Amino acid sequence: MTRKTSASLSVALAFGAVAGLLVPALLVGGLWMGLRDQQQAEAALQRELESRLDVLASSMPELLWNLDTVAAREVVAAIVKSPEVVRVSIRDAASSQPFLERQYPERRRGQSLTGKRDVLRGDALIGQVEVELDDHLNREAVTRQRWLYGMTVSGQLLASLLLVLWLLRSRVFRPLRELEDFAQGLAGGNFTTPVSLPRDDEIGRLGGHLEHMRGALQTQFSAQHALIERLRGMAETVPGVVFQLRRLPQGGYRFDYVSEAIREYFLLGSAELTDSADAWFARIDAADRATVRAALEVSARSLGPWQQEFRTQHGDGSERWMYANAIAQKQLDGSVLWHGFLTDISRQRRDALELERYRHHLEELVQARTAALAEATSAAQAASLAKSAFLANMSHEIRTPMNAIIGLTYLAQGDANEPEQRERLSRVAEAAEHLLGIINNVLDFSKIEAGKVQLERREFRLESVLDNVASMVAQSAASKGLRVEVDIAPDLHDTPLLGDPQRITEILLNFAGNAVKFTDLGFVRLSARQDADHSTEERVGLLIEVEDSGIGIDSEAQLRLFRDFEQADSSTTRRYGGTGLGLAICRRLAELMNGSVGLRSSPGQGSQFWLRLRLDRATPEPESAELAPISHDLQSARALLAPWAQARILIAEDNLVNQEVALAMLANAGLSADVAADGREAVEMFEHGDYALVLMDVQMPVMDGLDATRAIRQLPDKGTAVPIIAMTANAFDEERQRCIDAGMDDHIGKPVSAEQLFLTLHAWLSGKQQVKGRATP
């Protein structure tokens, strides 16, 4: 027993009194006051709301009838002087817009209570008033009352508790500390510590008994000490290490006794091993450690002798072999105790192994180097194949359920009638799109790392790219009240360029998406101008910038922003999400196009992300003029399919959920469709049916989509005339090329969005995209 242990008794009593008296009193009283005061506060707030509604309803008829906004503002101003009023709205029954409305969002700090009242002029309904109150002031008043109650009750109970603890301290704890000091003296071998408790009670009698025990212990201690000293002297003269090793019932090991020779062989003192043998196990060579433990476990179960050779290390790092020989005994407490010794057999072991080592050295060296070379070659090939297979499989396995999630969410949004349901489904859709963006970033980054990104080189115009990016972020910007502006220098208008517009769009869309994400007020501007220092007659130097009025970035964070897997700071991920890959991918794509990216920013002053490129000028050709950007609005995309309501579509898809999603999307656009569960069934249905277009999955049982497409293309007449569009969860360029090589005309990667599906179907059904003539596969 220590002084700390004894003192903890008073602490335990104090905590017990607090738990038994103070806490229940506070809980019961607090709950009762909380319920009563909360109900009274709610009733008072309701009466206040009704009072303000009465005032507005009685004063508004003439003002609303005469459209007297000045007087109405004075009435409303008197109402909103109260700090609990969050919003006052007056509506004219003849107009869809509010006649007068005042809102104070900064007062909305708790729960709101809203009331409405009709405004009547005579018996005629001429408008409606609505008042919204916030209850945070009432809640603060209730909280103050609870604190006052708690402090009062706590003070009274603590005073009583302190009186009880003072009495316990003087009559119980102080004598116990004297007995504690006496017991500590005995434990340390001090048999002269006196016990002075002149009391005729339980504690005094206990002190007397302890004095009698002290004499008996002193005699036994002296005899045992002499015996231990004789045994220790004998053990220290024996060659090697003498030990007693105990396996505890719960599975651990410790040395009951070990001679000081242990320091020579294992660089450990005996005192270090009395509580745990882990340090000794750690000195055993890692290659033999598990074998030693296993042999000890076998000996413990069978109670047979433990005889084993194992390695350890000299102080200079050289290897040393030890031989263990011990007898196991089962103890009453369930432990096993080994009595034995450890002997150094390093010289015998080295002599025996030296000849064997020389005999096998050359052969092993040749075999090892040959095997290492073959293994390295095989590992490199396997790693490359495994990485490609893993990326393709991950793309398919993730995008397949994502297609179901996004598709079913889209369908559920169409069926949802309640605003709350639509809001929740909208959040599900946003989360799914966010997850899909992360997946695409990871896959894009992996493709760039593997050197599998191929750049296109085709004619395009920069204004089309910027307009397309602006249209894609317009909806999210509008939801935050942001302006999206496009500013292109006059000398770049209608300038044909050669490059990869898709990759340029990816970079700018990432910049613009981040600008919208980190901007709450103001604008997002996309601008482009020529870089005169890098422009020639054959090439155009471009500086494209995305500027915002958002939160800005400090200079330290800018240094790591374009690094892989990094963001401005660790709080960015928690607040805004993201993987830290988007800007790293932008940097790598720009570098692949022999360009560069960067930014200029200050905290609170917004940011400017820029992209520099040098692109070849193209010779304009009338027939290569680009089509005007198609709206990304879902309603517009669905309306484009109205003229083909009688067209029939064949869907080849083995996944039941994806079948349901595809059928429902087409039905939502007014198209009818049939479903084939595998490639063979798709070929048979196509042969006997009249279909305007085929949506073909690739990975299917019985016959996959590639073989099914080849079989359809071999059918006479219509086999080569009907568009076949791949709809697969593998979004890699290699997969797209495999689909085209098999005879398909287009490729839609899962998850499929309704807009993307409708626009693709319109392009092929309308004839804007034509089935190219092809030889029979």
N, C-alpha and C positions, 0 to 999 in steps of 0.2 A: 504493500500500500504506500502511495506517495502523498505528499501534502496536497497535490493537485487533485488526486482522487478523493481525498477527504473533503476538500473544499467544494467539490462538485455536489456534495449532498445538500449544501445550502442552496446552491444554484438550482438543483432539481426540485427542492421544496418551493423555491420562489416561482419557478416555472409552473409547477403543479398548481400553486395557488392562483397564478395568473390564468392558467387554462381552465381551472375549475370555478373561479369566481368572476374574474374581470372579463374574460372573453365571452362567457355566456351572457353576462349582464349587458355587455355592449351589443352582442348579436341580437338578443331578444328585444332589448330596448330600441336598437337601431332599426330592426325590421319593422317594429310596431310604429315608430315615428316615421320611418320612410314611407310605409304604406299610407298612413293617415295624412301626412303632410303632402305626399305626392298627389293623393286624391283631391285634397283641398286646393292644391296649386292648379291641377288640371281644371277643376270646376271654376276657379277664379278666372283662369285664362279663357274658358268657354264663355263666361259671362261678359268678359271684356270684349270678346269677339262679337258677341251678339249686340252689345251696346254700340260698337262702331258700325256694325251693319245697319242698326236702327237709325243712327245718325245719317248715314249716307242714303239709305232708302227714303228717308223722310225729306232730305234736302235736295235730292237730285231730280225729282220729276219735272219741276219747272225749268231747272237749269238744262237738263237733258233735252226737254221739249224745245227750248229756245236755242239749244246748242251754245249755251253761254259757257265757253271754256274758261274764261277768266275767273268767274265766280266758282266754277267747279274746281279749279286749281286751288283756290283759297280754302275750300272745304277739305280737299284732300291733304293740303299742306298741314292743316290743323290735326288731321288724323295721323299722319306719318311722323309727327313730332315725337310720338311715343317710341322709344327705342326698340320695342318688341315688334313693331309693324315692319314686315319684310316686303310686302307688296300690296298695292291697292289698284284694282282694275275696274273701270267703268265701261260697259259696252252698250252701244246703241243697237237696239233690236233691228233697225233698218240697215245696218252696215255690218260687214264681216270684220272690219278692223276695230280695235278698241277706241272708244271716244276719248278716254284719258287713262293713262297707266303710269304708276310710279313703282319702281323696284329698287330695293337696297340689298343686293346679294351679300354685302359684307356683314349684314346683321344676321344672316342665316348661319347660326352656330350650334343649333340644337335641332330638335324635332319641330316640324311646322304643323300648324293647325289652320285650316282653310275653311272659310264660310262664304256662302253665296246668298243673295237676296234679290228678288225681282223688284224692279222699279215700275210702279203702276201710276198711271194718270187716269184717275177715275177707275174704270174696270179694264182699261187697255194696258197691255204690257208694252212698255216703250224701251226697256233696257234691263240691264242686270249689273249689280255691283258684286265685287269679289274682294275679300280681305284675307290676307295670309299673315299669321302671327308666328313668331318664334318663341319657344318656351325656355331659352337658355337663362333668362333672368330669374324665372321662377325656380329653375333647377338650382341655380347658385344660391338662392335664399334657403331652399330645403337643405342644401349641403352645409351651409353655415349653422343651421339649427342642429344638424346631426353632429357636427364637430363640437358645438357647445355642450350637447348632451354627453358626448363621449368624454370630454375633458372633465366634466363635473363628476361623472360616475368613476372615472379612472382615478381622480384625485382622492376620493373617499376610500376606495378599495385599497389603493396603494398605501395610504396612511395606516390602515388596519394591518396590511401585510407587513409593513416595516416594524410595527410593534411586535408581531408574532415572531419575526426573524430575529429581533434583538433578544427576546427571551430564549429562543433556541440557541443562539450563539453563546450566551453566557452560561447556560446550564448543560448543553450537549456538545456543541462543536468544539469548544475550547478543551474540555477533557479528552475528546477524541483525538485532537491534534497531539496532545502529550503522549497518548498511547501510540500514535502513528510514529512519532520520533523514536520511541522505544523500539518498535518493530523494525524500523529502518536500521537502527543500530545493530540489532541482532542479525539482520540480513547481511550487513557489512562485516560481520565478525567481531563487533564491539560488544563484549559481554559485561561491560562496566557501567552502561547507561542506567541511571536510577529511574524508578517509577514512583512518583510522589502524588498520590491521589487519596488524601485523608478524608474519604467519604464513605458513608455506610449505605451505598446504593449499588445498583447493578454495575455501573462503571467502576466504582471503587473496588468491588469484588473481582472484576475482570483484571484490574491492575495487579492485584495480589496473585492471581493464578499465573499471570505472565511472568512475574518474578520467579516463581517456582520453576517454570518451564525453562527459564534462562540457564539455570544451573545444570539441568539435564542436557541441554543442547551443547553447553560448553564442553562437557565430558566427551560426548559422542564426536564432536567436531575435532577435538585434539587427536582421538584415536584414528579417525578416518584420514586426517591430514598426514599422519606418520605413514600409514599404509600406502597412500597415493605417492608420496615421495619415494618410497622404495620401488614401487612398480615403474615410476617414471625413469628412475635411474637405470633400471634393467632395460627398458624399451629404447633408451637413447644410445645404448651400446650395441644394439643389434644392427647388422648391416642392412641397408635399405630403409623402408618406411613401414612402421608398425601402425595399424589403424583399426578402428571400429567404425564401420559405415552402416548407417541405419536408413532403411526405406520406410518412410512414414505411411500410415494407413491411407492418407489422401493422395499419395503418389510422389511426394517430394523426397529428397535425399539430404542428409546432413551427417557430419562426422561427430560421433560421440567422443572419440579420442583419435588423435593422429600425432605421431612423434614429430619432433622439430626437424627431422631430416626431410620433411615435405618441402621445406624452403629450398633445399639444394636441387631437388628434382623438378619442382613445379613453380618455384618463385612465389610461394604463398606461405603465410604464417598460419600456425594452427588455429589461432584465434579467429581468423577470417572464415573458417569452415565450420564452426560450431553451430551456426544457425542455418546454413544452407551450403550444399556442396556444388552449387551452380558455378562458382568461380573455378573449382577443380575441373568440372566437366569442360569449361571454356578453355582450359589449358591443354586438353586432349586435342590431337590433330583433328581437323574438321572431317577428314575422310574416315576416321575411326570412331568418331563421337557417337553416331547412331548405333554402331555395332556394339560398343561398350554398354550403352543403355539397354539394348535388346538382350544382351547376355545376362545383365543383372536382373532383368525382369524374368527371364527363364529360370535363373537360380532361385529367385524369390518364390516363384510358383512351385517349383519342384523341391526346394530346400536342398538342392545339390550344391557341390562346391563350385565356386566361381574361379575359373582358371582361364586367363586370356592375355594375349599380347596386344599392345597398342602403342601408338606413337605420341610423343609430346615434343616440345621444343626446348633447346638450351637457351640460356640467356643471350647468347650471341646469335640466335636464330637457327642453329644447326639442329638436325633431327636426332631424337633420342627414343630408343625403344624401351618399354617397360613391360614387366611380367607381373600379373596380379594372381595371387593364390589365397583364397579365403574360404572359410566355412560359414554357411548360413544357418541361423537359428530363428525360429518363430517366437515372438514375444507375446505376452499376455494382452497387450493393447492392440494387437493386430499388426504391428510393425515387424520387419525382418532385420536382423542385426548380423552383419558379416564381421568375423574376426580374422585378420590376415595380415599379409605384408606385400609390399611392392618392391621389386628388384630391377635394377638397371641391367638389361641384356643387350645394350647397343652394340658392344664389340662382337659378341657372338652372331648377332643378326647381320652386321655389316660383312663379316667374313663369309657367311653363308650366301649372301646375296651378291657379293662382288663378282664371283665367277659366272653366276647366272646372268648378271647384267651385261657383262662383256660378251657372252655368247649370243645373246639376243639383240644387242644394241643396234648393229648395222641393219639387220633385217627389219626390226621394228621401225627404224628411222625411215627406211625406204617406204615401207607400207604406210606409215603415218603420213608422210608427205604426199604420197600418191592419193591416199584416201582424202586428205585435206583438200587437195586440188580438185578432185572429183566432187567432193561435197560442196565446195565453194561454188563451182560451176553449176551444179544442180540446184543449190540454194538460190543463186541469182536468177536462174531461169524460173524456178518455182515461185520466187517472190514476185517476179514480174507478172507471171500468169495469175497468181493468186490475187494480186492487187487489182488487175483488170476484172477478174471474175467477181471479186468481192464488191467492187464499185458497181458493176452491172447488176449483181444480185441485190445489193442494198437499194439501188435505184428502183428496181422492180418491186421488191418486198415492201418498201416504204410508200411508193407512189400508189400501189394497188389499194391499200386501205385508205390512203389520203383521198383517192378518187371517190370512194364510197362516202367518206366524211363530208367532203366539199359538195358532192352531188346531192346527198340526202339533206344536207343543210339548206341547199338552194331550193329543193322541193318543199321542205318543211316551211321555209319562208313564204313560199307561195300559198301554203295552206293556212298559215297562222293568221288569226283574226285579232287577237289581243295585242295591244301595243307592247306589253311586257314580254310576251312570247316573241314578237318580232325583234325586240331589242336584244333578248338573250340569244336568239338565233344569229343575229348580226354579229354578236361578240364571238360566237362559235366560229362563224365564217372568217372573221378577222384573225382569230387565233390559228385557224387552219392555214390561212394564207401566210401568216407570219411563220409558222412551222415549215411550210413549203419553201418559203424564201430562204430559211436557214439551211434546209436540205439542199436546195439548189446551190447556195454559196459553197457548202462543203464539197459537193460533187464538182462544181466548177473549179474550185481550188485544187482538188485532187487531179483533175484533168490537166490543169496548167502545170502542176508539179510533175506529172508523168510526160509532159511534152506532147499531149494529144490534141491540143487546141489548134485548129486550122483556120486561118484567116481567109475571108472572101476578098475578092477584088472585082468589084462591079461598080457601075455608074450610079451615082445618087446625087441629090441636092441637099445641102446642109439645112435649108429652111424646112424641108420635109421632116428631117430628123428632129429638129428642135420643136416643131409643131406637134410631132407625135409624142415626144417626152412631155410637153406641156399638157397635152390632152390626157395622158395617163395619170398625172398627179393632180389634175384639176379637181376631181371629186373630193379627194382627201383634203386638198387645200381649201376648197369651198366650205367643207364641214367645220373648219377652224376659222373661217372668215378671212382667209389670206388671198391676196391678189397674185395671180401668176402672169408674169409679163415676159414677152419674147422680143429681143432687140437684136437684129442682124444688120451688120454694116451694109450700105448700099452696094459696095463692090463685090459682095458675096451673093447677092440675089441672082437666082437663075444661073449660078456658076456650076457646071457639071464637074464632079470630082470622082476619082477612082479610089475605092477603099472598101472597108467592111462596115457598112452602116449599122448592122446589128450590134457589133461590139461597141461602136461609138455610142449607140443608144443605151447599152447596158451601163457604161460608165456614167453617162449624163443622168440616166434614170436613178442610179445610186446616189449621185450628188443631190439631185432634186428631191428624192425621197427623204434623204437625211435633212435637207433644208426644211421641208414641210414638218418633219418630226420634231425638230428642235426650234421651231418658230411658232410662237403663240399669237403674235400680232404684227401686222405689216404686210410684207410682200416676199415673193420668191421670183427672182429675175434670171432668165436664161439669155445670154448675150454671146455674140460671135463677131470677131473682126479678124482682119488679116494681120499677120506678123510680118511687117515689111522687111525686116532683117533676114527673114528666112524664106521669102517668096521669090520665085523666078518665073520665066515664061513657061516652063514646063511644070513647075511645082508651086503649090500654095501653102504658105505657112499659116496655120490656124491657131488662134487663141480663143477657146470657148470657156466661158465662165458661168458658174451658177452662184448667184449672190442672194443672201437672205438677210433679214433683220432680226435674227434669232438671238440665242443666248451667248454665242461666241465661244471661243476656245482660247485658253491661256497658252503662252509661248512654250512652256514646258511640255504640255500635253501634245502640242503640234508636232514635236520632234518624234513621237512614237505612234502617231495616228495612222500612218500608212504601213506600219509593221504588221506582220501576220499575227492574228488572234489578239490584237490590242485595241483598246478604245481610249477615249479621252481620260477617263478615270474609272475606278471600280464601281462608283455609284451609277454610271451611265447604264450598265446592264440591268441593274435593279429597277431603274425608273423607266428607261426607254426600250430595253430589250436589245437583242442582237448578239452576234457571235464574234465581232471584231474581224471578220473576214472580208466584208464588203469593200472597204477601201483598199485592202491588200490586193484583192482581185482586180480592182480598178488600176492600181499601180502596175500589176503584172501584165494586164491587157494592153495598157498604154506602152509599156516597154516592148511587148511583142510587135506593136505597130511602129516601133522606133520613135515613140513619143514620151511624154512625161506628164505627171500630175503634181499638184501642190495646192497650197492654200495660203490665204492671208486672213487673219482674224484677230480680234481683241475681245476679251470678256465684256458682254453687254453691248457690243457694237456690231454684232452680226458676223458673217463669214463669207468669204469668196473662195470657192474651190475652182481650180482651173485645169484645163486639159490642153496641152500643146501637141500639135501634129503637123507633119509635112506630107501632103497628099498630092498625087499627080493630077493634073488637069485632064479632063476627058473631052473628047470631041462630041458635041451634042448631036444626037440623032433623033429625028422626029418620032420614029417608031419606038424609041426607048424611053419616052417621057413617062415619068412616074405618075402613078394614080394618086388622086387626092386621098389624104388619110381618111380612113373609115372610122366613124364614131365608135368609141368603146362602150357606149351606153347599151345596157341590156335590152331595154325596150326597143331601141332602134334596130339592134341586131336581130331581135325576134321578128320585128315588122318586115325585115327584108325577105323572110321566108314565106310570107303570105301567098305570093303567086304560085307556090309549089305545094299547096295544101293537099293535092291529090297524089303527089309523088310518094312512092313506097320505098322504104329504106330497109336493107338487110343488115342486121347486127350479128356479128360472130363474136361471142363472148361466153366463157365458161363460168365466170364468177357470178353467182346469183344476185348479189347486191349490186354489182356493176351493171347487170342486165336491167335490174329495176331502175337504176339511176338513168341509164341511157334511154330506156323506153319512156320514162316520165319526162325527160328533157325534150325529146322529140315531140311527144304529145303536147307539151306546153307550147311548142312552136307550131302546132297544127299539123304535124307530120305523122303518118302511120308507119309502123315498123314491125318486122318479124325478127325472131331471135333464133340463132343456131348455137347450140351448146358446144360445138367443136368444129374443127375445120372441115371434116368430111361431110357433116350435116349441112354446113354452109354451102359446099359445092353442089350438093344434091338440091337444096332449096333454090339456089341461083339458077340451076339448069331448068327447073320446072316453074320458075316464077318470073315476074316482070318487075325488076327493081331498077330504080333510077340511080342508086348509089349504094356502095357496100362500106360499112364500118368494120374493120377487121382487127381483132386482137391478134397478138403474135404467139404468146405462150398459151397453148390449149392442148388438151389431151386428144388422143386418137390421131389427129392431124393438126400440126401447128398452122399459124396464119400464113407463113411463107409458102409452105407446100400447097395450102388451099388456094392462095393467090395464083401460083403457077398453074394449078389444075384449072382454075376459072379462065385464065388467059388462053388455055388450049381449046376451050369450047368454041365452036364455030359461031360466026355472026356476032352476037352480043358479048361474047367473052372478052373481046378487046375494046369494046366501045363504052363500057360502064366504068365510071371512076371507082377506084378502090382506095380507101383512106385508112392507113394504119392508125389504130388507137391503142397504144401500148404504154405500159408503165416504165419501159426502158427508154430514157430520154437522151441516150448518148448518140453522138454523131455516127458512130459505127453502126448502131442499130437502125438509125434512119437510112443509112446507105444500104444496109441489107434489105430493108423493105423496098426501097426504090429498085434495087437490083432484081428483086423477086417479081417485079411488075406492078407494085403499088404506085399510086400517083401523088400521094401526100402523106403527111405524118402529123399526128396530134399526140403529144405526150400527156400521160395521166399524171396527176389528176386533171380532168378536163373541166374547164370552166364553161358555163353556158354561152357566154359571149364568144369565146374562141370557137366552140362547136358551131354556133349559128353562122358566124362569119365565114368559116371554112366551108360549110354546106352551101351557103349562098354563092361563094366563089365558084364552086363546081357545078351546082344546079343551074346557075344563071349563064354558064358558058364563059365567064370571065377567065376561068382556068380551063384549058382544053386537054383532053386525054391525048397524049402524044402517040403517033404511030409507032408501033413496036413490032419487032419480029417475034414469031412464036417461040417461047422458051424451049 
